[in-house]
Amino acid sequence: MVVIDVTAADEATATLAAAELGRLWRSSGPSAPWHTPGRPGVSVRAYLDLRHRPVAVTDEVHPLPASRRRDRAHGK
């Protein structure tokens, strides 16, 4: 299991990048986005399980449902 944090200029790009990594390995999907004061961009986090073979490219990637996301205070 690995944790990735993706930071991009905007929420849509950060979420898409984390979701695309979810196409390669089993993933929690992108977290709720957050902004760290004093740092540019928006970040999302995903948990990837590298022990399982890649999923088929045609499989849909679904982010973690909002009800299962936790707000996080980062950079403090």
Distance bins in CASP14 RR format, pairs under 12 A and 6 or more apart:
PFRMAT RR
TARGET T0000
AUTHOR 0000-0000-0000
RMODE 2
METHOD distances of the structure
MODEL  1
1 25 0 0 0 0 1 0 0 0 0 0 0
1 26 0 0 0 0 1 0 0 0 0 0 0
1 27 0 0 0 0 0 1 0 0 0 0 0
1 28 0 0 0 0 1 0 0 0 0 0 0
1 46 0 0 0 0 0 1 0 0 0 0 0
1 47 1 0 0 1 0 0 0 0 0 0 0
1 48 1 0 0 1 0 0 0 0 0 0 0
1 49 1 0 1 0 0 0 0 0 0 0 0
1 50 1 0 0 1 0 0 0 0 0 0 0
1 51 1 0 0 1 0 0 0 0 0 0 0
1 52 0 0 0 0 0 1 0 0 0 0 0
2 21 0 0 0 0 1 0 0 0 0 0 0
2 22 0 0 0 0 0 1 0 0 0 0 0
2 24 0 0 0 0 0 1 0 0 0 0 0
2 25 0 0 0 0 1 0 0 0 0 0 0
2 26 0 0 0 0 0 1 0 0 0 0 0
2 27 0 0 0 0 1 0 0 0 0 0 0
2 28 0 0 0 0 0 1 0 0 0 0 0
2 45 0 0 0 0 0 1 0 0 0 0 0
2 46 0 0 0 0 1 0 0 0 0 0 0
2 47 1 0 0 1 0 0 0 0 0 0 0
2 48 1 0 1 0 0 0 0 0 0 0 0
2 49 0 0 0 0 1 0 0 0 0 0 0
2 50 1 0 0 1 0 0 0 0 0 0 0
2 51 0 0 0 0 0 1 0 0 0 0 0
3 18 0 0 0 0 0 1 0 0 0 0 0
3 21 0 0 0 0 0 1 0 0 0 0 0
3 27 0 0 0 0 0 1 0 0 0 0 0
3 28 0 0 0 0 1 0 0 0 0 0 0
3 29 0 0 0 0 0 1 0 0 0 0 0
3 31 0 0 0 0 0 1 0 0 0 0 0
3 43 0 0 0 0 0 1 0 0 0 0 0
3 44 0 0 0 0 0 1 0 0 0 0 0
3 45 1 0 0 1 0 0 0 0 0 0 0
3 46 1 0 0 1 0 0 0 0 0 0 0
3 47 1 0 1 0 0 0 0 0 0 0 0
3 48 1 0 0 1 0 0 0 0 0 0 0
3 49 0 0 0 0 0 1 0 0 0 0 0
3 50 0 0 0 0 0 1 0 0 0 0 0
3 72 0 0 0 0 0 1 0 0 0 0 0
4 14 0 0 0 0 0 1 0 0 0 0 0
4 17 0 0 0 0 1 0 0 0 0 0 0
4 18 1 0 0 1 0 0 0 0 0 0 0
4 19 0 0 0 0 0 1 0 0 0 0 0
4 20 0 0 0 0 0 1 0 0 0 0 0
4 21 1 0 0 1 0 0 0 0 0 0 0
4 22 0 0 0 0 1 0 0 0 0 0 0
4 24 0 0 0 0 0 1 0 0 0 0 0
4 25 0 0 0 0 0 1 0 0 0 0 0
4 27 0 0 0 0 1 0 0 0 0 0 0
4 28 0 0 0 0 0 1 0 0 0 0 0
4 29 0 0 0 0 0 1 0 0 0 0 0
4 30 0 0 0 0 1 0 0 0 0 0 0
4 31 0 0 0 0 0 1 0 0 0 0 0
4 43 0 0 0 0 0 1 0 0 0 0 0
4 44 0 0 0 0 1 0 0 0 0 0 0
4 45 1 0 0 1 0 0 0 0 0 0 0
4 46 1 0 1 0 0 0 0 0 0 0 0
4 47 0 0 0 0 1 0 0 0 0 0 0
4 48 1 0 0 1 0 0 0 0 0 0 0
4 49 0 0 0 0 0 1 0 0 0 0 0
4 50 0 0 0 0 0 1 0 0 0 0 0
5 14 0 0 0 0 1 0 0 0 0 0 0
5 17 0 0 0 0 0 1 0 0 0 0 0
5 18 0 0 0 0 1 0 0 0 0 0 0
5 21 0 0 0 0 0 1 0 0 0 0 0
5 30 0 0 0 0 0 1 0 0 0 0 0
5 31 0 0 0 0 1 0 0 0 0 0 0
5 33 0 0 0 0 0 1 0 0 0 0 0
5 34 0 0 0 0 1 0 0 0 0 0 0
5 36 0 0 0 0 0 1 0 0 0 0 0
5 39 0 0 0 0 0 1 0 0 0 0 0
5 41 0 0 0 0 0 1 0 0 0 0 0
5 42 0 0 0 0 0 1 0 0 0 0 0
5 43 1 0 1 0 0 0 0 0 0 0 0
5 44 1 0 0 1 0 0 0 0 0 0 0
5 45 1 0 1 0 0 0 0 0 0 0 0
5 46 0 0 0 0 1 0 0 0 0 0 0
5 47 0 0 0 0 0 1 0 0 0 0 0
5 48 0 0 0 0 0 1 0 0 0 0 0
5 72 0 0 0 0 0 1 0 0 0 0 0
5 74 0 0 0 0 1 0 0 0 0 0 0
5 75 0 0 0 0 0 1 0 0 0 0 0
6 12 0 0 0 0 0 1 0 0 0 0 0
6 13 0 0 0 0 1 0 0 0 0 0 0
6 14 1 0 1 0 0 0 0 0 0 0 0
6 15 0 0 0 0 1 0 0 0 0 0 0
6 16 0 0 0 0 1 0 0 0 0 0 0
6 17 1 0 1 0 0 0 0 0 0 0 0
6 18 1 0 1 0 0 0 0 0 0 0 0
6 19 0 0 0 0 1 0 0 0 0 0 0
6 20 0 0 0 0 1 0 0 0 0 0 0
6 21 1 0 0 1 0 0 0 0 0 0 0
6 22 0 0 0 0 0 1 0 0 0 0 0
6 27 0 0 0 0 0 1 0 0 0 0 0
6 29 0 0 0 0 0 1 0 0 0 0 0
6 30 1 0 0 1 0 0 0 0 0 0 0
6 31 0 0 0 0 1 0 0 0 0 0 0
6 33 0 0 0 0 1 0 0 0 0 0 0
6 34 0 0 0 0 0 1 0 0 0 0 0
6 41 0 0 0 0 0 1 0 0 0 0 0
6 42 0 0 0 0 1 0 0 0 0 0 0
6 43 1 0 0 1 0 0 0 0 0 0 0
6 44 1 0 1 0 0 0 0 0 0 0 0
6 45 1 0 0 1 0 0 0 0 0 0 0
6 46 1 0 0 1 0 0 0 0 0 0 0
6 48 0 0 0 0 0 1 0 0 0 0 0
7 13 0 0 0 0 1 0 0 0 0 0 0
7 14 1 0 0 1 0 0 0 0 0 0 0
7 15 0 0 0 0 0 1 0 0 0 0 0
7 17 0 0 0 0 1 0 0 0 0 0 0
7 18 0 0 0 0 0 1 0 0 0 0 0
7 33 0 0 0 0 1 0 0 0 0 0 0
7 34 0 0 0 0 1 0 0 0 0 0 0
7 35 0 0 0 0 1 0 0 0 0 0 0
7 36 0 0 0 0 1 0 0 0 0 0 0
7 39 1 0 0 1 0 0 0 0 0 0 0
7 40 0 0 0 0 1 0 0 0 0 0 0
7 41 1 0 1 0 0 0 0 0 0 0 0
7 42 1 0 0 1 0 0 0 0 0 0 0
7 43 1 0 1 0 0 0 0 0 0 0 0
7 44 0 0 0 0 1 0 0 0 0 0 0
7 45 0 0 0 0 0 1 0 0 0 0 0
7 74 0 0 0 0 0 1 0 0 0 0 0
7 75 0 0 0 0 0 1 0 0 0 0 0
8 14 1 1 0 0 0 0 0 0 0 0 0
8 15 0 0 0 0 1 0 0 0 0 0 0
8 16 0 0 0 0 1 0 0 0 0 0 0
8 17 1 0 0 1 0 0 0 0 0 0 0
8 18 0 0 0 0 1 0 0 0 0 0 0
8 20 0 0 0 0 0 1 0 0 0 0 0
8 30 0 0 0 0 0 1 0 0 0 0 0
8 33 0 0 0 0 1 0 0 0 0 0 0
8 35 0 0 0 0 0 1 0 0 0 0 0
8 40 0 0 0 0 1 0 0 0 0 0 0
8 41 1 0 0 1 0 0 0 0 0 0 0
8 42 1 0 0 1 0 0 0 0 0 0 0
8 43 0 0 0 0 1 0 0 0 0 0 0
8 44 0 0 0 0 1 0 0 0 0 0 0
9 16 0 0 0 0 0 1 0 0 0 0 0
9 17 0 0 0 0 0 1 0 0 0 0 0
9 33 0 0 0 0 0 1 0 0 0 0 0
9 35 0 0 0 0 0 1 0 0 0 0 0
9 39 0 0 0 0 0 1 0 0 0 0 0
9 40 1 0 0 1 0 0 0 0 0 0 0
9 41 1 0 1 0 0 0 0 0 0 0 0
9 42 1 0 0 1 0 0 0 0 0 0 0
9 43 0 0 0 0 0 1 0 0 0 0 0
10 16 0 0 0 0 1 0 0 0 0 0 0
10 17 0 0 0 0 0 1 0 0 0 0 0
10 33 0 0 0 0 1 0 0 0 0 0 0
10 35 0 0 0 0 0 1 0 0 0 0 0
10 40 0 0 0 0 0 1 0 0 0 0 0
10 41 1 0 0 1 0 0 0 0 0 0 0
10 42 1 0 0 1 0 0 0 0 0 0 0
10 43 0 0 0 0 0 1 0 0 0 0 0
10 44 0 0 0 0 0 1 0 0 0 0 0
11 17 0 0 0 0 0 1 0 0 0 0 0
11 18 0 0 0 0 0 1 0 0 0 0 0
11 30 0 0 0 0 1 0 0 0 0 0 0
11 31 0 0 0 0 0 1 0 0 0 0 0
11 32 0 0 0 0 1 0 0 0 0 0 0
11 33 1 0 1 0 0 0 0 0 0 0 0
11 34 0 0 0 0 1 0 0 0 0 0 0
11 35 0 0 0 0 1 0 0 0 0 0 0
11 41 0 0 0 0 1 0 0 0 0 0 0
11 42 1 0 1 0 0 0 0 0 0 0 0
11 43 0 0 0 0 1 0 0 0 0 0 0
11 44 1 0 0 1 0 0 0 0 0 0 0
11 63 0 0 0 0 0 1 0 0 0 0 0
12 18 0 0 0 0 0 1 0 0 0 0 0
12 19 0 0 0 0 0 1 0 0 0 0 0
12 30 0 0 0 0 0 1 0 0 0 0 0
12 33 0 0 0 0 1 0 0 0 0 0 0
12 41 0 0 0 0 0 1 0 0 0 0 0
12 42 0 0 0 0 1 0 0 0 0 0 0
12 44 0 0 0 0 0 1 0 0 0 0 0
13 19 0 0 0 0 0 1 0 0 0 0 0
13 20 0 0 0 0 0 1 0 0 0 0 0
13 30 0 0 0 0 0 1 0 0 0 0 0
13 33 0 0 0 0 0 1 0 0 0 0 0
13 41 0 0 0 0 1 0 0 0 0 0 0
13 42 0 0 0 0 1 0 0 0 0 0 0
13 43 0 0 0 0 0 1 0 0 0 0 0
13 44 0 0 0 0 1 0 0 0 0 0 0
14 20 0 0 0 0 0 1 0 0 0 0 0
14 21 0 0 0 0 0 1 0 0 0 0 0
14 29 0 0 0 0 0 1 0 0 0 0 0
14 30 1 0 0 1 0 0 0 0 0 0 0
14 31 0 0 0 0 1 0 0 0 0 0 0
14 32 0 0 0 0 0 1 0 0 0 0 0
14 33 1 0 0 1 0 0 0 0 0 0 0
14 34 0 0 0 0 1 0 0 0 0 0 0
14 35 0 0 0 0 0 1 0 0 0 0 0
14 40 0 0 0 0 0 1 0 0 0 0 0
14 41 1 0 0 1 0 0 0 0 0 0 0
14 42 1 0 1 0 0 0 0 0 0 0 0
14 43 1 0 0 1 0 0 0 0 0 0 0
14 44 1 0 1 0 0 0 0 0 0 0 0
14 45 0 0 0 0 1 0 0 0 0 0 0
14 46 0 0 0 0 0 1 0 0 0 0 0
14 63 0 0 0 0 0 1 0 0 0 0 0
15 21 0 0 0 0 0 1 0 0 0 0 0
15 22 0 0 0 0 0 1 0 0 0 0 0
15 29 0 0 0 0 1 0 0 0 0 0 0
15 30 1 0 1 0 0 0 0 0 0 0 0
15 31 0 0 0 0 1 0 0 0 0 0 0
15 32 0 0 0 0 1 0 0 0 0 0 0
15 33 1 0 0 1 0 0 0 0 0 0 0
15 34 0 0 0 0 0 1 0 0 0 0 0
15 42 0 0 0 0 1 0 0 0 0 0 0
15 43 0 0 0 0 0 1 0 0 0 0 0
15 44 1 0 1 0 0 0 0 0 0 0 0
15 45 0 0 0 0 0 1 0 0 0 0 0
15 46 0 0 0 0 1 0 0 0 0 0 0
15 61 0 0 0 0 0 1 0 0 0 0 0
15 62 0 0 0 0 0 1 0 0 0 0 0
15 63 1 0 0 1 0 0 0 0 0 0 0
15 64 0 0 0 0 0 1 0 0 0 0 0
15 69 0 0 0 0 0 1 0 0 0 0 0
16 22 0 0 0 0 0 1 0 0 0 0 0
16 23 0 0 0 0 0 1 0 0 0 0 0
16 29 0 0 0 0 0 1 0 0 0 0 0
16 30 0 0 0 0 1 0 0 0 0 0 0
16 33 0 0 0 0 0 1 0 0 0 0 0
16 42 0 0 0 0 0 1 0 0 0 0 0
16 44 0 0 0 0 1 0 0 0 0 0 0
16 46 0 0 0 0 0 1 0 0 0 0 0
16 61 0 0 0 0 1 0 0 0 0 0 0
16 63 0 0 0 0 0 1 0 0 0 0 0
17 23 0 0 0 0 0 1 0 0 0 0 0
17 24 0 0 0 0 0 1 0 0 0 0 0
17 27 0 0 0 0 0 1 0 0 0 0 0
17 29 0 0 0 0 0 1 0 0 0 0 0
17 30 0 0 0 0 1 0 0 0 0 0 0
17 33 0 0 0 0 0 1 0 0 0 0 0
17 42 0 0 0 0 0 1 0 0 0 0 0
17 43 0 0 0 0 0 1 0 0 0 0 0
17 44 1 0 0 1 0 0 0 0 0 0 0
17 45 0 0 0 0 0 1 0 0 0 0 0
17 46 0 0 0 0 1 0 0 0 0 0 0
17 61 0 0 0 0 0 1 0 0 0 0 0
18 24 0 0 0 0 0 1 0 0 0 0 0
18 25 0 0 0 0 0 1 0 0 0 0 0
18 27 1 0 0 1 0 0 0 0 0 0 0
18 28 0 0 0 0 1 0 0 0 0 0 0
18 29 1 0 0 1 0 0 0 0 0 0 0
18 30 1 1 0 0 0 0 0 0 0 0 0
18 31 1 0 0 1 0 0 0 0 0 0 0
18 32 0 0 0 0 0 1 0 0 0 0 0
18 33 0 0 0 0 1 0 0 0 0 0 0
18 42 0 0 0 0 0 1 0 0 0 0 0
18 43 0 0 0 0 1 0 0 0 0 0 0
18 44 1 0 1 0 0 0 0 0 0 0 0
18 45 1 0 0 1 0 0 0 0 0 0 0
18 46 1 0 1 0 0 0 0 0 0 0 0
18 47 0 0 0 0 0 1 0 0 0 0 0
18 48 0 0 0 0 1 0 0 0 0 0 0
18 61 0 0 0 0 1 0 0 0 0 0 0
18 63 0 0 0 0 1 0 0 0 0 0 0
18 64 0 0 0 0 0 1 0 0 0 0 0
19 27 0 0 0 0 1 0 0 0 0 0 0
19 28 0 0 0 0 0 1 0 0 0 0 0
19 29 1 0 0 1 0 0 0 0 0 0 0
19 30 1 0 1 0 0 0 0 0 0 0 0
19 31 0 0 0 0 0 1 0 0 0 0 0
19 44 0 0 0 0 1 0 0 0 0 0 0
19 46 1 0 0 1 0 0 0 0 0 0 0
19 48 0 0 0 0 0 1 0 0 0 0 0
19 59 0 0 0 0 0 1 0 0 0 0 0
19 60 0 0 0 0 1 0 0 0 0 0 0
19 61 1 0 1 0 0 0 0 0 0 0 0
19 62 0 0 0 0 1 0 0 0 0 0 0
19 63 1 0 0 1 0 0 0 0 0 0 0
19 64 0 0 0 0 0 1 0 0 0 0 0
20 27 0 0 0 0 1 0 0 0 0 0 0
20 29 0 0 0 0 0 1 0 0 0 0 0
20 30 0 0 0 0 1 0 0 0 0 0 0
20 44 0 0 0 0 0 1 0 0 0 0 0
20 46 0 0 0 0 0 1 0 0 0 0 0
20 48 0 0 0 0 0 1 0 0 0 0 0
20 55 0 0 0 0 0 1 0 0 0 0 0
20 57 0 0 0 0 0 1 0 0 0 0 0
20 61 1 0 0 1 0 0 0 0 0 0 0
20 63 0 0 0 0 0 1 0 0 0 0 0
21 27 1 0 0 1 0 0 0 0 0 0 0
21 28 0 0 0 0 0 1 0 0 0 0 0
21 29 0 0 0 0 1 0 0 0 0 0 0
21 30 0 0 0 0 1 0 0 0 0 0 0
21 44 0 0 0 0 0 1 0 0 0 0 0
21 45 0 0 0 0 0 1 0 0 0 0 0
21 46 1 0 0 1 0 0 0 0 0 0 0
21 47 0 0 0 0 0 1 0 0 0 0 0
21 48 1 0 0 1 0 0 0 0 0 0 0
21 49 0 0 0 0 0 1 0 0 0 0 0
21 50 0 0 0 0 0 1 0 0 0 0 0
21 54 0 0 0 0 0 1 0 0 0 0 0
21 55 0 0 0 0 0 1 0 0 0 0 0
21 61 0 0 0 0 1 0 0 0 0 0 0
22 28 0 0 0 0 1 0 0 0 0 0 0
22 29 1 0 0 1 0 0 0 0 0 0 0
22 30 0 0 0 0 1 0 0 0 0 0 0
22 44 0 0 0 0 0 1 0 0 0 0 0
22 46 1 0 0 1 0 0 0 0 0 0 0
22 47 0 0 0 0 1 0 0 0 0 0 0
22 48 1 0 0 1 0 0 0 0 0 0 0
22 49 0 0 0 0 1 0 0 0 0 0 0
22 50 0 0 0 0 0 1 0 0 0 0 0
22 52 0 0 0 0 0 1 0 0 0 0 0
22 54 0 0 0 0 1 0 0 0 0 0 0
22 55 1 0 0 1 0 0 0 0 0 0 0
22 56 0 0 0 0 0 1 0 0 0 0 0
22 57 0 0 0 0 0 1 0 0 0 0 0
22 59 0 0 0 0 1 0 0 0 0 0 0
22 60 0 0 0 0 0 1 0 0 0 0 0
22 61 1 0 1 0 0 0 0 0 0 0 0
22 62 0 0 0 0 1 0 0 0 0 0 0
22 63 0 0 0 0 1 0 0 0 0 0 0
22 64 0 0 0 0 0 1 0 0 0 0 0
23 29 0 0 0 0 0 1 0 0 0 0 0
23 46 0 0 0 0 0 1 0 0 0 0 0
23 48 0 0 0 0 0 1 0 0 0 0 0
23 54 1 0 0 1 0 0 0 0 0 0 0
23 55 1 0 0 1 0 0 0 0 0 0 0
23 56 0 0 0 0 1 0 0 0 0 0 0
23 57 1 0 0 1 0 0 0 0 0 0 0
23 58 0 0 0 0 1 0 0 0 0 0 0
23 59 1 0 0 1 0 0 0 0 0 0 0
23 60 0 0 0 0 1 0 0 0 0 0 0
23 61 1 0 1 0 0 0 0 0 0 0 0
23 62 0 0 0 0 0 1 0 0 0 0 0
24 46 0 0 0 0 0 1 0 0 0 0 0
24 48 1 0 0 1 0 0 0 0 0 0 0
24 49 0 0 0 0 0 1 0 0 0 0 0
24 50 0 0 0 0 1 0 0 0 0 0 0
24 52 0 0 0 0 0 1 0 0 0 0 0
24 53 0 0 0 0 1 0 0 0 0 0 0
24 54 1 0 1 0 0 0 0 0 0 0 0
24 55 1 0 0 1 0 0 0 0 0 0 0
24 56 0 0 0 0 0 1 0 0 0 0 0
24 57 0 0 0 0 1 0 0 0 0 0 0
24 59 0 0 0 0 0 1 0 0 0 0 0
24 61 0 0 0 0 0 1 0 0 0 0 0
25 46 0 0 0 0 1 0 0 0 0 0 0
25 47 0 0 0 0 1 0 0 0 0 0 0
25 48 1 0 1 0 0 0 0 0 0 0 0
25 49 1 0 1 0 0 0 0 0 0 0 0
25 50 1 0 1 0 0 0 0 0 0 0 0
25 51 0 0 0 0 1 0 0 0 0 0 0
25 52 1 0 0 1 0 0 0 0 0 0 0
25 53 0 0 0 0 1 0 0 0 0 0 0
25 54 1 0 0 1 0 0 0 0 0 0 0
25 55 1 0 0 1 0 0 0 0 0 0 0
25 59 0 0 0 0 0 1 0 0 0 0 0
25 61 0 0 0 0 0 1 0 0 0 0 0
26 46 0 0 0 0 0 1 0 0 0 0 0
26 47 0 0 0 0 1 0 0 0 0 0 0
26 48 1 0 0 1 0 0 0 0 0 0 0
26 49 1 0 1 0 0 0 0 0 0 0 0
26 50 0 0 0 0 1 0 0 0 0 0 0
26 51 0 0 0 0 1 0 0 0 0 0 0
26 52 1 0 1 0 0 0 0 0 0 0 0
26 53 0 0 0 0 1 0 0 0 0 0 0
26 54 0 0 0 0 1 0 0 0 0 0 0
26 55 1 0 0 1 0 0 0 0 0 0 0
26 59 0 0 0 0 0 1 0 0 0 0 0
26 61 0 0 0 0 0 1 0 0 0 0 0
26 62 0 0 0 0 0 1 0 0 0 0 0
27 44 0 0 0 0 0 1 0 0 0 0 0
27 45 0 0 0 0 0 1 0 0 0 0 0
27 46 1 0 1 0 0 0 0 0 0 0 0
27 47 1 0 0 1 0 0 0 0 0 0 0
27 48 1 0 1 0 0 0 0 0 0 0 0
27 49 1 0 0 1 0 0 0 0 0 0 0
27 50 0 0 0 0 0 1 0 0 0 0 0
27 52 0 0 0 0 0 1 0 0 0 0 0
27 54 0 0 0 0 0 1 0 0 0 0 0
27 55 0 0 0 0 1 0 0 0 0 0 0
27 59 0 0 0 0 0 1 0 0 0 0 0
27 61 1 0 0 1 0 0 0 0 0 0 0
27 62 0 0 0 0 1 0 0 0 0 0 0
27 63 0 0 0 0 1 0 0 0 0 0 0
27 64 0 0 0 0 1 0 0 0 0 0 0
28 44 0 0 0 0 0 1 0 0 0 0 0
28 45 0 0 0 0 1 0 0 0 0 0 0
28 46 1 0 1 0 0 0 0 0 0 0 0
28 47 1 0 1 0 0 0 0 0 0 0 0
28 48 1 0 0 1 0 0 0 0 0 0 0
28 49 0 0 0 0 1 0 0 0 0 0 0
28 61 0 0 0 0 0 1 0 0 0 0 0
28 62 0 0 0 0 0 1 0 0 0 0 0
28 63 0 0 0 0 1 0 0 0 0 0 0
28 64 1 0 1 0 0 0 0 0 0 0 0
28 65 0 0 0 0 0 1 0 0 0 0 0
28 68 0 0 0 0 1 0 0 0 0 0 0
28 69 0 0 0 0 1 0 0 0 0 0 0
28 70 0 0 0 0 0 1 0 0 0 0 0
29 44 0 0 0 0 1 0 0 0 0 0 0
29 45 0 0 0 0 1 0 0 0 0 0 0
29 46 1 0 1 0 0 0 0 0 0 0 0
29 47 1 0 0 1 0 0 0 0 0 0 0
29 48 0 0 0 0 1 0 0 0 0 0 0
29 49 0 0 0 0 0 1 0 0 0 0 0
29 60 0 0 0 0 0 1 0 0 0 0 0
29 61 1 0 0 1 0 0 0 0 0 0 0
29 62 1 0 0 1 0 0 0 0 0 0 0
29 63 1 0 1 0 0 0 0 0 0 0 0
29 64 1 0 1 0 0 0 0 0 0 0 0
29 65 0 0 0 0 1 0 0 0 0 0 0
29 68 0 0 0 0 0 1 0 0 0 0 0
29 69 0 0 0 0 1 0 0 0 0 0 0
30 42 0 0 0 0 0 1 0 0 0 0 0
30 43 0 0 0 0 1 0 0 0 0 0 0
30 44 1 0 1 0 0 0 0 0 0 0 0
30 45 1 0 0 1 0 0 0 0 0 0 0
30 46 1 0 1 0 0 0 0 0 0 0 0
30 47 0 0 0 0 0 1 0 0 0 0 0
30 48 0 0 0 0 0 1 0 0 0 0 0
30 61 0 0 0 0 1 0 0 0 0 0 0
30 62 0 0 0 0 1 0 0 0 0 0 0
30 63 1 0 1 0 0 0 0 0 0 0 0
30 64 1 0 0 1 0 0 0 0 0 0 0
30 65 0 0 0 0 0 1 0 0 0 0 0
30 66 0 0 0 0 0 1 0 0 0 0 0
30 69 0 0 0 0 1 0 0 0 0 0 0
31 42 0 0 0 0 0 1 0 0 0 0 0
31 43 0 0 0 0 1 0 0 0 0 0 0
31 44 1 0 1 0 0 0 0 0 0 0 0
31 45 1 0 1 0 0 0 0 0 0 0 0
31 46 1 0 0 1 0 0 0 0 0 0 0
31 47 0 0 0 0 1 0 0 0 0 0 0
31 63 0 0 0 0 1 0 0 0 0 0 0
31 64 1 0 0 1 0 0 0 0 0 0 0
31 65 0 0 0 0 0 1 0 0 0 0 0
31 66 0 0 0 0 0 1 0 0 0 0 0
31 68 0 0 0 0 1 0 0 0 0 0 0
31 69 1 0 1 0 0 0 0 0 0 0 0
31 70 1 0 0 1 0 0 0 0 0 0 0
31 71 0 0 0 0 1 0 0 0 0 0 0
31 72 1 0 0 1 0 0 0 0 0 0 0
31 74 0 0 0 0 0 1 0 0 0 0 0
32 42 0 0 0 0 0 1 0 0 0 0 0
32 43 0 0 0 0 0 1 0 0 0 0 0
32 44 1 0 0 1 0 0 0 0 0 0 0
32 45 0 0 0 0 1 0 0 0 0 0 0
32 46 0 0 0 0 0 1 0 0 0 0 0
32 63 0 0 0 0 1 0 0 0 0 0 0
32 64 0 0 0 0 1 0 0 0 0 0 0
32 65 0 0 0 0 0 1 0 0 0 0 0
32 66 1 0 0 1 0 0 0 0 0 0 0
32 67 0 0 0 0 0 1 0 0 0 0 0
32 68 0 0 0 0 0 1 0 0 0 0 0
32 69 1 0 1 0 0 0 0 0 0 0 0
32 70 1 0 0 1 0 0 0 0 0 0 0
32 71 1 0 0 1 0 0 0 0 0 0 0
32 72 1 0 0 1 0 0 0 0 0 0 0
32 73 0 0 0 0 0 1 0 0 0 0 0
32 74 0 0 0 0 0 1 0 0 0 0 0
33 41 0 0 0 0 1 0 0 0 0 0 0
33 42 1 0 1 0 0 0 0 0 0 0 0
33 43 1 0 0 1 0 0 0 0 0 0 0
33 44 1 0 1 0 0 0 0 0 0 0 0
33 45 0 0 0 0 1 0 0 0 0 0 0
33 46 0 0 0 0 0 1 0 0 0 0 0
33 63 0 0 0 0 0 1 0 0 0 0 0
33 66 0 0 0 0 0 1 0 0 0 0 0
33 69 0 0 0 0 1 0 0 0 0 0 0
33 71 0 0 0 0 0 1 0 0 0 0 0
33 72 0 0 0 0 0 1 0 0 0 0 0
33 74 0 0 0 0 0 1 0 0 0 0 0
34 41 0 0 0 0 1 0 0 0 0 0 0
34 42 1 0 0 1 0 0 0 0 0 0 0
34 43 1 0 1 0 0 0 0 0 0 0 0
34 44 1 0 0 1 0 0 0 0 0 0 0
34 45 0 0 0 0 1 0 0 0 0 0 0
34 69 0 0 0 0 0 1 0 0 0 0 0
34 70 0 0 0 0 0 1 0 0 0 0 0
34 71 1 0 0 1 0 0 0 0 0 0 0
34 72 1 0 0 1 0 0 0 0 0 0 0
34 73 0 0 0 0 1 0 0 0 0 0 0
34 74 1 0 1 0 0 0 0 0 0 0 0
34 75 0 0 0 0 1 0 0 0 0 0 0
34 76 0 0 0 0 0 1 0 0 0 0 0
35 41 1 0 0 1 0 0 0 0 0 0 0
35 42 1 0 1 0 0 0 0 0 0 0 0
35 43 1 0 0 1 0 0 0 0 0 0 0
35 44 0 0 0 0 0 1 0 0 0 0 0
35 72 0 0 0 0 0 1 0 0 0 0 0
35 73 0 0 0 0 0 1 0 0 0 0 0
35 74 0 0 0 0 1 0 0 0 0 0 0
35 75 0 0 0 0 0 1 0 0 0 0 0
36 42 0 0 0 0 1 0 0 0 0 0 0
36 43 1 0 0 1 0 0 0 0 0 0 0
36 72 0 0 0 0 0 1 0 0 0 0 0
36 73 0 0 0 0 1 0 0 0 0 0 0
36 74 1 0 1 0 0 0 0 0 0 0 0
36 75 1 0 1 0 0 0 0 0 0 0 0
36 76 0 0 0 0 1 0 0 0 0 0 0
37 73 0 0 0 0 0 1 0 0 0 0 0
37 74 0 0 0 0 1 0 0 0 0 0 0
37 75 1 0 0 1 0 0 0 0 0 0 0
37 76 0 0 0 0 1 0 0 0 0 0 0
38 74 0 0 0 0 0 1 0 0 0 0 0
38 75 0 0 0 0 1 0 0 0 0 0 0
38 76 0 0 0 0 0 1 0 0 0 0 0
39 74 0 0 0 0 1 0 0 0 0 0 0
39 75 0 0 0 0 1 0 0 0 0 0 0
39 76 0 0 0 0 0 1 0 0 0 0 0
42 74 0 0 0 0 0 1 0 0 0 0 0
43 72 0 0 0 0 1 0 0 0 0 0 0
43 74 1 0 0 1 0 0 0 0 0 0 0
43 75 0 0 0 0 1 0 0 0 0 0 0
44 63 0 0 0 0 1 0 0 0 0 0 0
44 64 0 0 0 0 0 1 0 0 0 0 0
44 69 0 0 0 0 0 1 0 0 0 0 0
44 72 0 0 0 0 0 1 0 0 0 0 0
44 74 0 0 0 0 0 1 0 0 0 0 0
45 63 0 0 0 0 0 1 0 0 0 0 0
45 64 0 0 0 0 1 0 0 0 0 0 0
45 69 0 0 0 0 1 0 0 0 0 0 0
45 70 0 0 0 0 0 1 0 0 0 0 0
45 71 0 0 0 0 0 1 0 0 0 0 0
45 72 1 0 0 1 0 0 0 0 0 0 0
45 74 0 0 0 0 1 0 0 0 0 0 0
46 61 0 0 0 0 0 1 0 0 0 0 0
46 63 0 0 0 0 1 0 0 0 0 0 0
46 64 0 0 0 0 1 0 0 0 0 0 0
46 69 0 0 0 0 0 1 0 0 0 0 0
47 64 0 0 0 0 1 0 0 0 0 0 0
47 68 0 0 0 0 0 1 0 0 0 0 0
48 54 0 0 0 0 0 1 0 0 0 0 0
48 55 0 0 0 0 0 1 0 0 0 0 0
48 61 0 0 0 0 0 1 0 0 0 0 0
49 55 0 0 0 0 0 1 0 0 0 0 0
55 61 0 0 0 0 1 0 0 0 0 0 0
55 62 0 0 0 0 0 1 0 0 0 0 0
62 68 0 0 0 0 0 1 0 0 0 0 0
63 69 0 0 0 0 1 0 0 0 0 0 0
64 70 0 0 0 0 1 0 0 0 0 0 0
END
